[in-house]
Amino acid sequence: MSSMMQVECKHVFLLVAILYIVQVDSRFPVMGLHSTGRAGSRCKILRLRGGEEQRRVQDDFIMGETQSLQSLQIGDVIGFGSFSTVHAGIGDGEIPVAVKRTRINSDDVVNLKRIEREISILGSLKHRNVVKLLHVMKEKGSHGEEVVSLVLERCLGGELFDFVNDFQTFHANGDRSWRRSNTTEVLTVKEEHIVKIIYHILVAVEYLHSQHVVHRDLKLENVMFEEPFNVDKEPVVKLIDFGFSREFGNERDMFTACGSTLYIAPEVLMAKETGLGYSSECDLWAVGVMSFILLCCKPPFSGPTSYDIGCAIKSGNYSYPDYALVSDEAKDFIAGLLELNPSKRLTARQALEHAWIRRYVPQEDEGWGRRIGKFLAVPRDSSKESCVGLSEGWEVSLGKWLRHMVPHWRASIRGRSKGLRSRVPVAG
């Protein structure tokens, strides 16, 4: 009887601890417990380009929590996507924004579904290394087609692709001379700077996968610096362009070959041929390709045609150029990501814990709120099948976590318990 009461007490204590943590640690949203979207949001009054009259725009798309938008000025084109045009813009408070405009015909079901999915996913993501969706609006174009505009935070530091193009020379000690575009300023970029860039990418990818979202088009052009690169500051980057992103479950049930040729994973190329499908591991392959290019200024797999590049990717054979001094730790890191077998490929968490990353980015304590948030995280598809493997080994992980955190919140729990006892009469 005493042993049974002891077990029950442990369970009660564990429940109290979790509820206490969820209640007080509001700095970190607990995944799976907060609202992720709403339907039928309306855009605010917009001030459109060229002094057009103010008007309201109905938004029929399902999206996550976004900020209200009082005014918007749309300016010059600053980029192009596969299906869209990106304009510079000025939002509320003269804040620079990017406006991604996509034209959609009413009978274009595929493109409509793609943009709806992008809005839904981007609206639900909240992370420093993921571009923020501020608002969505829909209007009629000049030819009667619908134009959907995504108002996004604007990254002022440029693409990672341009960063690589600005490399000038490689030195014998492994350093790289880098010249900022349209200037005579020459800086020395070390392996440490590249590691920190990759670290931020991996943090973003780990977050996406924890939310059961796969990007499927990771490449240098879809990673942007928050601010212009500076060797004396931490380089913060953000993932952009979620046009090919989608949610995933525990099965490799994706077969569509999408993405950019140089970065596409072998299982994506062969999904329909083998009938095996692919899943989120394809994002890590792309991170491996980006890491190789950042270190060597050339892709690991190349060829005169897309077919030749695909054959090179399927072979998995690549070599490092003589002019680039790449450390053994970096080569081991990249080898773990450019693994042909997706089941053996490094996960984002394993990559973050690799010696090469930890050499320049010390292990930081995530904080107990985020730890319990990860523990409580559930996939959007909360069916029984999707939850398989979610809590594998949770007793061990939670036990370690509790032993670590007990000294920090035991006093608070005792204080709350004491106050509760003083208010509740005890029969006796």
Disulfide bonds with the S-S distance in Angstrom:
none
